[in-house]
Amino acid sequence: MTLGTETIVKTMCRQILVAAALVFTPTTDGSTTVYFGPTQPNGIDRGNWIQTVPGKGWCALLRLYSPLKPFFDKSWRAGEIDEVK
């Protein structure tokens, strides 16, 4: 595992480590939207969707490698997770 995001998806029998060189596709304003859910939404690139298990809880963890000054001086912070219907 050298690039991308890492996710553990627990399936019926076992946990699967999804180490991905997932390539996120940014939106037109430069931000990145990531969707979490059991099925990939229509029109959403694979890299912007992380599969979850229906009826099971999940949590998100943001890991930053070599954060820049805005992280340390707190002028940047990660956005909130918003429900999309």
N, C-alpha and C positions, 0 to 999 in steps of 0.2 A: 504494500500500500504506500504509494508515494504521492499521488495527486488526488485532488477532488475531495469529495465528502464521504464520510463513513457513516453507515447506518446499520443497525441490527434490526432485522425484521423477523419476528417470531412467527413461524408458521405452525400448522397443526402438530407436527412431530418434533420440530427442531428449530433452532435459531439459525438464521442465515445472515452472515456478515456481508453487507453490500458495500464493498469498497469501490468507490466508483470514481472514475474520471468522468463524473457526470458533468456535462457541459451545460451550465445554466445559460438560458437565453434572456438577456436583459430586455426590459420594456423600453419604449421610446424615450422615457425620461431618464434612462440610465439605471433605474432601480431593478431589482430582481424579485420576482414573485415565485415562491415555491409552494406547491399544493401538496397536502397530505390527505390521503384517503385510500380506500380499498381498491378503487378502480381509477384508471387514468382519465381525467376529464377530456372531453372532445376538444380538439384544437390546441391542446397544451403539449409542448415538447416533452419528451421523456426525461430530459435533464431537469425539468422544473416540477417534477412530480416524484414524491416518495411514498411508496405503498405502505399502508397500515393494515392491520387485521380487523375485520368487522367485529364490533362489539367489545373490543379490547381497548384499554387506555394506551396512551403513548405520551412521550415527552420529547421536547426538542432541546438540543444542546448546540450552542454556537461555539465553535472553537476557532480562535484567530491565531494565525501564525504570523509572526513579525508585524504586529499591529503598528500603525503609524501614529504620529503625534496627536492627531485629533482624538484617538482612543484614550490616550493618557491624560490629555488636558480636558477630557469630557465634553468636547465640542461635537463629538459624534457618538451616537448610541444606536444599537440595533433597534429596528422597528418592532412593533407589537405583532402578535399573531392574531389575525382577524378571520372570523368565520366567513366563508364565501358560500352562498346558496345558489 
